[in-house]
């Protein structure tokens, strides 16, 4: 029975697991998952450039004040027996179906990060799983407005609006798309919109240390692509 037949019984975040497995069934060597609140902003970046021998799962982990947190919003899986088995294992972890972090809690459990015990996440040491994971640069899963998360990077590939409301996500992703299509260059309104978002953040107290991020948001809103000028 296909896992997707059980989807009505699970929160939507779990849908990525059967989607990836069904991509494997179609014969693809790799499957790249990107959450619906994330957008590819650097079309020149090729995820296959991340591939390393012996590594089957590629994802970002973000540094918070107390943890290194894996994020399932962007994942590259190799089509392998281990990947299929690991995804099936995540799917079967019913204890996390309604956890606040859903499938991400299951993944943290399998990769064994004891510091997440306070979040109600267990720890199952799995040396094979840990050896199969490649932690990739945070530009592949950039969370621009979460100032409690160290996601600062000079040139994001995928921008992820995790934790934001639907309206903000839609507005930001439309703006990202317009910039990519070079339809929004040198429009002051775009600069103002991005700065309003930064000012709106719940973590204004940490903004003083993030001037580089502010400047880059502004330059990008005006059409700048690439690292900050020196």
Protein Blocks (a to p, Z undefined) as FASTA:
>chain_A
ZZklmmmmpcfklmmmmmmmmmmmnopabdcdddfkbccfbfkbcfklmpcghiabdcdd
dddfkbccddfkbccddddfklmmmmmmmmmmmmlmmgmklmmmmmmmmnopaklmmnop
acdddfklmmmpccddfkloccfklmkbccbdfbdfbdcfehiafklmmmmmmmmmmmmn
opmgoiaklmmmmmmmmmmpmklmlmmmmmmmmmmmmmmmnopacjddZZ
